[in-house]
Amino acid sequence: MAADEPIEGGGLQHSLQKRHLTMIAIGGVIGAGLFVGSGAIIQSAGPAAFLTYAITGVLIVMVMRMLGEMAVANPSTGSFADYSRRALGDWAGFSVGWLYWYFWVIVVGFEAVAGGKLIQDWLPRAPLWLVALLLMMAMTATNLFSVRSYGEFEYWFASVKVAAIVAFLIAGTCYVLGWWPNKEMDFSNLTKTGFMPHGPGAIFSGIVIVIFSMVGAEIATIAAAESKDPAKAISRATNSVIYRVAIFFVGSIFLIAVIVPWDSPELGTSPYVTAFDAMGIPAADHVMRFVVLTAVLSCLNSAMYTASRMLFVLAGRREAPRSWLTVNSRGVPVHAILASSLVGFVCVILAYFFEKTVFLFLLNSSGAVILFVYLMIAISQLVLRRRTPPEKLIVKMWGYPWLTILTAIAIVAILVEMGFQDETRPQLWASLLSWAVILCLFGVLRLTQRRAPVPKEPVTR
């Protein structure tokens, strides 16, 4: 199929509103990793951990800007696969589509299990596998109903996350500036035992972990294709990612580093709860547990949506079963959602019975996949800019081509760094294996399509 051939099937509705896309864009970068995993980064990098988030944020902003340029010029559901296909060929579109689907469908199972564990804190007798499956069923039903229902759920999920971060930013700023009862301005935790206690290298090594906590910003460009004004929505989302990363990530991590000593053992479990406790705010642990659960459900909801739309695109390119193009009267790709949900259900079962073997391998084999996708986005933008008419370049990547090339080099450097770290080396090799398997499947698909008999034209008399 030609790279620019339209997707067959159609039927997706443009029912996402501006407020939905705004909160999808804002909430996309705020995952459970920020609320839970950021403490480990602070402990490893010291007070300078906010620099790790700032550097990683710059990389995400560059990728989003490149994606925004391509998406505004030609909005498309499953844009990553389409743009890679146009720039590099069918093998690239096939790879990006299936890699991205694989990443998010594993996230579906992982987040369902994570949500189940959080609910077990309130309901300790509830079986983990049952709670996880119930959460998955709820999010599957949400996505099956309509794209608008997905948008509504994500709007409120994102609202809770944003409200929690904003509340922390306001309270934390007042606390460190001395506008707090019985508290004076104090920034001593930044330098008391060293700003970079483990050296500058720890700042860069932390990027490998931090980048995965920022994944999701690109979902807004997929969802925008189901809105009434895709180009405008994509432009708004890509332009605002700078402020979202700077405020929500860099700003909140900086405040935590000021409020709580970097070597505090409590940081490793829940940094925001630890900071709220230091400020004397009661019941912070219960409130933040609810916020983290909301973040998990938000990620689960978006993962289900994103995986199904990528399957829909692949089916339209004859690179997935054609039945996955089926769209109901509400514009929902039913079979694509059910297929993604089924794989998610299997992941939940594997997480329960084979957590340390099969499920661990699945997590590792998807660990570096998103970096492969980001690298392909950078290469695609580098190629497609030269092919795009000037009148379509409403959003432009800054400093083309040098910033694009630097971004690609930075992504490769992160992948190399993963190979040198004991914790992430298995993820790199397993993810490379996943890509190799997908490329082999592409070869088999093309060979099968060439050998398929061509239907004879009817004879006219």
C-alpha positions as CSV (number, residue, x, y, z in Angstrom):
1,M,0.0,0.0,0.0
2,A,1.4,3.4,-0.8
3,A,2.5,5.6,2.0
4,D,0.0,8.3,1.3
5,E,-3.0,6.1,0.6
6,P,-5.9,7.0,2.9
7,I,-6.9,4.6,5.6
8,E,-9.9,2.5,4.8
9,G,-12.7,1.9,7.1
10,G,-13.2,5.5,8.4
11,G,-16.0,6.3,10.7
12,L,-14.2,7.8,13.6
13,Q,-16.2,10.7,14.9
14,H,-14.8,14.2,15.7
15,S,-16.5,14.5,19.1
16,L,-13.6,15.4,21.4
17,Q,-14.1,19.0,22.5
18,K,-11.5,21.7,23.2
19,R,-11.6,21.1,27.0
20,H,-11.1,17.4,26.5
21,L,-8.0,17.9,24.4
22,T,-6.7,20.5,26.8
23,M,-6.8,18.2,29.8
24,I,-5.5,15.2,27.7
25,A,-2.6,17.4,26.7
26,I,-2.0,18.6,30.3
27,G,-2.6,15.2,32.0
28,G,-0.7,13.2,29.4
29,V,2.7,14.1,31.0
30,I,1.6,13.6,34.6
31,G,1.7,9.9,35.4
32,A,2.0,7.9,38.5
33,G,5.8,7.9,38.0
34,L,6.0,11.6,39.0
35,F,4.1,11.0,42.2
36,V,6.0,7.8,43.2
37,G,9.2,7.4,41.2
38,S,10.6,10.9,41.5
39,G,11.8,10.2,45.1
40,A,14.3,7.7,43.8
41,I,15.6,10.2,41.3
42,I,16.2,12.8,44.1
43,Q,18.0,10.2,46.2
44,S,20.3,9.2,43.3
45,A,21.0,12.7,41.9
46,G,20.6,14.8,45.1
47,P,19.1,18.3,45.2
48,A,20.1,18.8,41.6
49,A,17.5,16.2,40.5
50,F,15.3,19.0,39.1
51,L,18.0,19.5,36.5
52,T,17.5,15.9,35.4
53,Y,13.9,16.7,34.9
54,A,14.7,19.9,33.0
55,I,17.1,18.2,30.6
56,T,14.6,15.4,30.0
57,G,11.8,17.9,29.6
58,V,13.8,19.7,26.8
59,L,14.1,16.4,25.0
60,I,10.4,15.8,25.2
61,V,9.6,19.3,24.1
62,M,11.8,18.8,21.0
63,V,10.1,15.6,20.1
64,M,6.7,17.1,20.6
65,R,7.6,20.1,18.4
66,M,8.8,17.9,15.6
67,L,5.6,15.8,15.9
68,G,3.5,19.0,16.0
69,E,5.1,20.2,12.8
70,M,4.2,17.0,11.0
71,A,0.8,16.6,12.6
72,V,-0.4,20.1,11.9
73,A,0.7,19.8,8.3
74,N,-1.3,16.5,7.9
75,P,-3.4,15.5,11.0
76,S,-3.8,11.7,11.1
77,T,-5.0,9.2,13.7
78,G,-1.9,7.1,14.5
79,S,0.3,9.9,13.2
80,F,3.6,8.3,14.3
81,A,3.2,5.3,12.0
82,D,1.9,7.4,9.1
83,Y,4.8,9.9,9.2
84,S,7.4,7.3,9.5
85,R,5.8,5.5,6.6
86,R,5.9,8.6,4.4
87,A,9.5,9.4,5.3
88,L,11.2,6.0,5.4
89,G,8.9,3.5,3.9
90,D,6.4,0.8,4.8
91,W,8.8,-1.0,7.1
92,A,9.1,2.1,9.3
93,G,5.4,2.6,9.5
94,F,4.8,-1.0,10.3
95,S,7.6,-0.9,13.0
96,V,6.4,2.3,14.7
97,G,2.8,1.3,14.7
98,W,3.3,-2.1,16.2
99,L,6.1,-0.9,18.6
100,Y,3.8,1.8,19.9
101,W,0.9,-0.5,20.2
102,Y,3.0,-3.0,22.1
103,F,4.3,-0.4,24.5
104,W,0.8,0.8,25.4
105,V,-0.8,-2.6,25.6
106,I,1.8,-3.7,28.2
107,V,1.1,-0.4,30.0
108,V,-2.5,-1.5,30.1
109,G,-1.7,-4.6,32.1
110,F,0.9,-2.9,34.3
111,E,-1.3,0.0,35.3
112,A,-4.2,-2.3,36.0
113,V,-2.0,-4.3,38.4
114,A,-0.7,-1.0,39.9
115,G,-4.2,0.2,40.4
116,G,-5.2,-3.0,42.0
117,K,-2.4,-2.8,44.5
118,L,-3.4,0.7,45.5
119,I,-7.0,-0.4,46.1
120,Q,-5.8,-3.2,48.2
121,D,-4.5,-0.6,50.7
122,W,-8.2,0.1,51.3
123,L,-9.6,-3.3,50.7
124,P,-6.8,-5.7,51.8
125,R,-9.0,-8.9,51.4
126,A,-9.8,-8.2,47.7
127,P,-7.8,-10.5,45.4
128,L,-5.3,-8.4,43.4
129,W,-6.1,-10.2,40.0
130,L,-9.8,-9.6,40.5
131,V,-9.4,-5.9,41.3
132,A,-7.1,-5.4,38.3
133,L,-9.5,-7.1,36.0
134,L,-12.4,-5.0,37.2
135,L,-10.4,-1.9,36.6
136,M,-9.6,-3.0,33.1
137,M,-13.2,-3.9,32.4
138,A,-14.3,-0.4,33.6
139,M,-11.8,1.3,31.3
140,T,-12.6,-1.0,28.4
141,A,-16.3,-0.2,28.8
142,T,-15.5,3.5,28.8
143,N,-13.6,3.3,25.6
144,L,-16.2,1.1,23.9
145,F,-19.1,3.6,24.7
146,S,-17.7,6.5,22.7
147,V,-14.6,8.6,22.2
148,R,-16.4,11.4,24.1
149,S,-16.7,9.1,27.1
150,Y,-13.0,8.5,27.0
151,G,-12.5,12.3,26.8
152,E,-14.8,12.9,29.7
153,F,-13.1,10.4,32.0
154,E,-9.6,11.7,31.0
155,Y,-10.8,15.3,31.6
156,W,-11.7,14.5,35.2
157,F,-8.8,12.2,35.8
158,A,-6.4,14.9,34.5
159,S,-8.2,17.6,36.6
160,V,-7.5,15.7,39.8
161,K,-3.8,15.3,38.9
162,V,-3.4,18.9,37.9
163,A,-5.3,20.1,41.0
164,A,-3.0,18.1,43.3
165,I,0.2,19.4,41.6
166,V,-1.1,23.0,41.7
167,A,-2.0,22.7,45.3
168,F,1.4,21.4,46.1
169,L,3.1,24.1,44.1
170,I,1.2,26.8,45.9
171,A,1.7,25.3,49.4
172,G,5.3,24.4,48.7
173,T,6.1,27.9,47.4
174,C,4.6,29.5,50.5
175,Y,6.5,27.1,52.7
176,V,10.0,27.7,51.2
177,L,9.5,31.5,51.0
178,G,8.6,31.7,54.6
179,W,4.9,32.6,54.0
180,W,3.9,29.7,56.3
181,P,3.0,29.7,60.0
182,N,6.2,29.5,62.1
183,K,8.4,29.1,59.1
184,E,11.2,31.2,57.7
185,M,12.6,31.3,54.2
186,D,15.0,28.3,53.9
187,F,16.8,26.9,50.9
188,S,19.5,25.1,52.9
189,N,18.5,21.6,51.8
190,L,19.8,22.5,48.4
191,T,23.4,22.8,49.6
192,K,23.6,21.4,53.1
193,T,25.3,18.1,52.0
194,G,26.1,19.1,48.5
195,F,24.1,20.2,45.5
196,M,25.4,17.2,43.5
197,P,26.5,14.7,46.1
198,H,27.0,12.0,43.6
199,G,28.6,14.1,40.9
200,P,27.3,15.5,37.6
201,G,27.1,12.0,36.1
202,A,24.1,11.1,38.3
203,I,22.1,13.9,36.8
204,F,22.5,12.5,33.3
205,S,22.2,8.8,34.3
206,G,18.8,9.6,35.8
207,I,17.4,10.7,32.4
208,V,17.1,7.0,31.5
209,I,14.4,6.6,34.2
210,V,12.8,10.1,34.1
211,I,12.0,10.0,30.4
212,F,9.6,7.2,30.9
213,S,7.7,9.2,33.5
214,M,7.1,11.9,30.9
215,V,5.8,9.5,28.2
216,G,2.2,10.4,27.1
217,A,2.5,14.0,25.9
218,E,2.2,12.7,22.3
219,I,-1.2,11.2,22.9
220,A,-2.8,14.6,22.4
221,T,-1.7,14.5,18.8
222,I,-3.5,11.2,18.2
223,A,-6.7,12.3,20.0
224,A,-6.7,15.6,18.1
225,A,-7.6,13.7,14.9
226,E,-11.0,13.0,16.5
227,S,-11.7,16.6,17.3
228,K,-13.4,19.3,15.2
229,D,-10.2,21.3,14.5
230,P,-7.2,18.9,14.6
231,A,-4.6,21.4,13.4
232,K,-5.5,24.0,16.0
233,A,-5.7,21.5,18.8
234,I,-2.3,19.9,17.9
235,S,-0.7,23.3,17.6
236,R,-2.0,24.3,21.1
237,A,-0.9,21.0,22.6
238,T,2.7,21.1,21.3
239,N,3.2,24.7,22.2
240,S,1.9,24.3,25.8
241,V,4.1,21.3,26.6
242,I,7.0,23.6,27.5
243,Y,5.0,25.2,30.3
244,R,3.6,21.9,31.5
245,V,7.0,20.3,31.8
246,A,8.6,23.4,33.4
247,I,5.8,23.9,36.0
248,F,4.6,20.4,36.8
249,F,7.9,18.5,36.7
250,V,10.8,20.9,37.2
251,G,8.9,23.2,39.6
252,S,7.5,20.5,41.8
253,I,10.8,18.5,42.0
254,F,12.7,21.7,42.9
255,L,10.3,22.3,45.7
256,I,10.5,18.8,47.1
257,A,14.3,19.1,47.0
258,V,14.1,22.3,49.0
259,I,11.5,21.0,51.5
260,V,12.9,17.5,52.2
261,P,16.6,16.5,52.6
262,W,17.6,14.5,49.5
263,D,18.9,11.6,51.6
264,S,15.6,11.2,53.6
265,P,14.6,7.5,53.5
266,E,10.9,8.5,53.2
267,L,11.5,10.0,49.7
268,G,11.9,6.6,48.2
269,T,8.2,5.6,48.9
270,S,6.2,8.8,48.4
271,P,8.0,12.1,47.9
272,Y,4.9,14.3,47.8
273,V,3.5,12.7,50.9
274,T,6.9,13.3,52.6
275,A,6.9,16.9,51.6
276,F,3.3,17.5,52.7
277,D,4.1,15.8,56.1
278,A,7.1,18.2,56.5
279,M,4.8,21.1,56.0
280,G,2.4,19.7,58.6
281,I,-0.5,19.1,56.3
282,P,-2.7,16.3,57.8
283,A,-4.0,13.2,56.0
284,A,-1.6,13.8,53.1
285,D,-1.0,10.1,52.6
286,H,-4.7,9.3,52.1
287,V,-5.2,12.2,49.7
288,M,-2.1,11.4,47.7
289,R,-3.0,7.7,47.5
290,F,-6.3,8.8,45.8
291,V,-4.3,11.1,43.5
292,V,-1.9,8.3,42.5
293,L,-4.9,6.0,41.9
294,T,-6.4,8.6,39.6
295,A,-3.1,9.0,37.8
296,V,-3.0,5.2,37.3
297,L,-6.5,5.0,36.0
298,S,-5.8,8.0,33.7
299,C,-2.8,6.2,32.2
300,L,-4.9,2.9,31.9
301,N,-7.7,4.8,30.1
302,S,-5.3,6.6,27.7
303,A,-3.3,3.4,27.1
304,M,-6.4,1.6,26.0
305,Y,-7.5,4.4,23.7
306,T,-4.0,4.8,22.2
307,A,-3.5,1.1,21.6
308,S,-6.8,0.7,19.9
309,R,-6.3,3.7,17.6
310,M,-2.9,2.4,16.5
311,L,-4.5,-1.0,15.7
312,F,-7.1,0.8,13.7
313,V,-4.5,2.5,11.6
314,L,-2.5,-0.7,11.1
315,A,-5.7,-2.5,10.0
316,G,-6.3,0.3,7.5
317,R,-2.9,-0.3,6.0
318,R,-3.6,-4.1,5.7
319,E,-0.9,-4.7,8.4
320,A,-3.4,-6.0,11.0
321,P,-6.6,-8.1,10.7
322,R,-9.2,-6.2,8.6
323,S,-11.9,-6.8,11.2
324,W,-10.1,-4.3,13.5
325,L,-11.4,-1.6,11.1
326,T,-15.0,-2.2,12.3
327,V,-16.5,1.0,13.7
328,N,-19.9,1.1,15.5
329,S,-22.6,3.7,15.1
330,R,-20.8,5.9,17.7
331,G,-17.5,6.0,15.8
332,V,-15.7,3.5,18.0
333,P,-13.3,0.9,16.6
334,V,-14.8,-1.9,18.6
335,H,-12.7,-4.8,17.6
336,A,-9.5,-2.8,17.9
337,I,-10.4,-1.9,21.5
338,L,-11.4,-5.5,22.4
339,A,-8.2,-6.9,20.9
340,S,-6.1,-4.5,23.0
341,S,-8.2,-5.2,26.0
342,L,-7.7,-9.0,25.6
343,V,-3.9,-8.6,25.5
344,G,-4.2,-6.4,28.6
345,F,-6.3,-9.1,30.4
346,V,-3.6,-11.7,29.5
347,C,-0.9,-9.4,31.0
348,V,-2.8,-9.1,34.2
349,I,-3.0,-12.9,34.5
350,L,0.7,-13.2,33.7
351,A,1.5,-10.6,36.3
352,Y,-0.4,-12.6,38.9
353,F,1.0,-16.1,38.1
354,F,4.3,-15.3,36.5
355,E,5.3,-11.9,37.8
356,K,9.1,-12.6,38.0
357,T,9.4,-14.5,34.7
358,V,7.0,-13.9,31.8
359,F,5.5,-10.6,32.9
360,L,9.0,-9.3,33.8
361,F,10.2,-10.1,30.3
362,L,7.2,-8.3,28.8
363,L,8.0,-5.2,30.8
364,N,11.6,-5.4,29.8
365,S,10.8,-6.0,26.2
366,S,8.8,-2.8,26.0
367,G,11.1,-0.7,28.2
368,A,13.1,1.1,25.4
369,V,10.4,0.9,22.8
370,I,9.2,4.4,23.3
371,L,12.7,5.7,22.7
372,F,12.8,3.8,19.4
373,V,9.5,5.5,18.5
374,Y,10.8,9.0,19.5
375,L,14.0,8.4,17.4
376,M,11.8,7.5,14.4
377,I,9.8,10.7,14.9
378,A,13.0,12.7,14.8
379,I,14.3,11.0,11.7
380,S,10.9,11.3,10.0
381,Q,10.7,15.1,10.7
382,L,14.2,15.5,9.3
383,V,13.1,13.9,6.0
384,L,9.6,15.2,5.7
385,R,10.4,18.9,6.3
386,R,12.1,19.0,2.9
387,R,9.0,17.5,1.3
388,T,6.4,19.7,3.0
389,P,5.1,22.8,1.1
390,P,5.9,26.0,3.0
391,E,2.2,27.0,3.3
392,K,1.6,23.8,5.4
393,L,4.4,24.6,7.9
394,I,2.2,26.4,10.4
395,V,4.1,24.9,13.3
396,K,7.9,24.6,12.7
397,M,10.6,22.8,14.5
398,W,13.1,25.2,15.9
399,G,16.6,25.3,14.6
400,Y,16.0,22.8,11.8
401,P,17.9,20.7,11.0
402,W,20.5,21.1,13.8
403,L,18.1,20.8,16.8
404,T,16.5,17.7,15.2
405,I,19.9,16.1,14.7
406,L,20.9,16.9,18.3
407,T,17.7,15.5,19.6
408,A,18.2,12.2,17.7
409,I,21.8,12.0,19.0
410,A,20.5,12.6,22.5
411,I,18.0,9.7,22.2
412,V,20.7,7.4,20.9
413,A,22.9,8.5,23.8
414,I,20.2,7.5,26.3
415,L,19.9,4.1,24.6
416,V,23.6,3.6,24.9
417,E,23.5,4.7,28.5
418,M,20.8,2.0,29.1
419,G,23.3,-0.5,27.8
420,F,25.8,0.5,30.5
421,Q,23.4,0.4,33.4
422,D,22.8,-2.9,35.1
423,E,19.2,-2.0,35.8
424,T,18.3,-1.0,32.3
425,R,20.5,-3.3,30.2
426,P,17.9,-6.1,30.1
427,Q,15.3,-3.6,28.9
428,L,17.5,-2.4,26.0
429,W,18.3,-5.9,24.7
430,A,14.8,-7.2,25.2
431,S,13.3,-4.2,23.4
432,L,15.8,-4.6,20.5
433,L,14.6,-8.2,20.3
434,S,11.0,-6.9,20.1
435,W,11.9,-4.6,17.2
436,A,13.7,-7.5,15.5
437,V,10.6,-9.7,15.8
438,I,8.4,-7.0,14.4
439,L,10.7,-6.5,11.4
440,C,10.7,-10.2,10.8
441,L,6.9,-10.2,10.8
442,F,6.9,-7.3,8.3
443,G,9.1,-9.4,6.0
444,V,6.8,-12.4,6.3
445,L,3.7,-10.1,5.7
446,R,5.3,-8.7,2.5
447,L,6.3,-12.1,1.3
448,T,2.8,-13.4,1.9
449,Q,1.2,-10.4,0.1
450,R,3.4,-10.9,-3.0
451,R,2.5,-14.6,-3.2
452,A,-1.2,-14.0,-2.7
453,P,-3.1,-14.7,-6.0
454,V,-4.3,-11.7,-7.8
455,P,-8.1,-12.0,-8.4
456,K,-9.0,-12.3,-12.1
457,E,-11.0,-9.6,-13.7
458,P,-14.5,-10.7,-14.9
459,V,-14.7,-11.4,-18.6
460,T,-17.1,-9.1,-20.4
461,R,-19.0,-10.3,-23.5
